[in-house]
């Protein structure tokens, strides 16, 4: 009889330990899924038109999502993962490319174009009046 009580105690403690760790396991999975979602919303699907990796159903998007999840599980940060993906697929994979000298023209062109048309418009108004 005492032997069976001993097994029940061991079983009880095992169940207790598992149940105490269960919320931590569940919440860490939820946190990981949120990080993956946050990052994949910032990444462009290379096979779809104007869809994020998170929104896309393509094989490419599934592969990138699993790669991002794996890299997060390995302890890599968001910047490391982005750098890896940019190195592999180019800057086009990012919905918001970095502001640097390579793409300075792309960032400034709309403002310069607006300024040129504005000046042209003012000159035309002055000539007509």
N, C-alpha and C positions, 0 to 999 in steps of 0.2 A: 504494500500500500504506500509506503513512504517513497518507494522508487517512482511510482506513478505521479505522486505529488511533485517530486523533484522535476520530472519531465514537463509537467504542467507549468511549473515556475519558469523553466528554461524557455518553453514555448511562449509564455506570457511576456517575458523580457525581450525575446526576439521580435514579437509582434509590436511591442511598445517601441523598440528602437526603429523598426521599419516605419511605423506610423509617425514618429517624430521627424524622420528625415523626408517623408513623403512631401510635405508642403515645400520644403527647400528644393527638392527635385522638380516639382511642378512649377514653382515660381521661377527657377532658373531657366527652364524650358520656355516659359512665357516671355521672360526678358530676352532670351536669345532670339525668339521669333520676332519680337518687336524690333530688335536691332537689325535683323535681316530685312524686315519689311521697310524700315527707315532707309536703309542703304539701297535696296533694290528699287525703291521709288525714285532714287536719284540717278539710276542707270538706264540708259536707252537700250531697248531691244534692237539688235542689229538686223533682225529679219522682219520686224514689223514696222509699220509706218507710224511714227509719233506715239509709241506706247512705251511705258516703262517696263523694265524686266518684271516687276511685281504684277503688273496688269496683264501681261502677255501670257498666252497659252502655248507658245512655240517651244520646240525642243531646246533651242538656244537659251531661252529664258529659264527653263527648268534646270539646264546645266549650270548656268550662272548662279541661280539661286542656291543650288546645292553646293557649288564651289564657295560662295560667300558664307554659307552656313558652316561649312567645314573649316574655313579659315578663321571664323569667329570662335569655333570650338577649340582651335589650336592656339587661341589667345592673341591672334593678330588684331590690330586696331583698324578702325574705319579708314584712316589715311593710308595705312599699309595696303589694305585691300584695294582701295581706289588706285593707288600707284601701280599695283600689280596689273590691274585691269587696263589702265591707260597704257602701260608698257606693252601689253599683249594686243589690245584692240585699237589703240589710238585714242585721242582726246574726244572723238565723236561719241564714245560710249557714255560720256557724262552729259546729262541734260544741261548743266550749268558749267561750261568750261572755265578754267582758271583765267584770270586776267593777268596776262604777261605779254612780253614783247612780241612773241610769235603771233598772237592774235589781236594785237593792239589795233590794227586797221579795222578788223571786224567790229570791235567794240566802239571805235570812234566814228566810223563811216556814217551811221545814221545821224549823228549830231552834226557832222561836217556838212552832210547833204542838206539837212534842215537849215543850217546857217547860210549856205549858198543860195538856196531858194528864197530865204527870207530877205537877204541882201538884194537879190534880183528883183523881188517883189517891191521892195522899198524904192529901188532905182526906177522901176517902171511907173510907180505911183508919182514920183517927183517929176518925171518926164511928161506925164499926162496932165499934170496940173499947172 
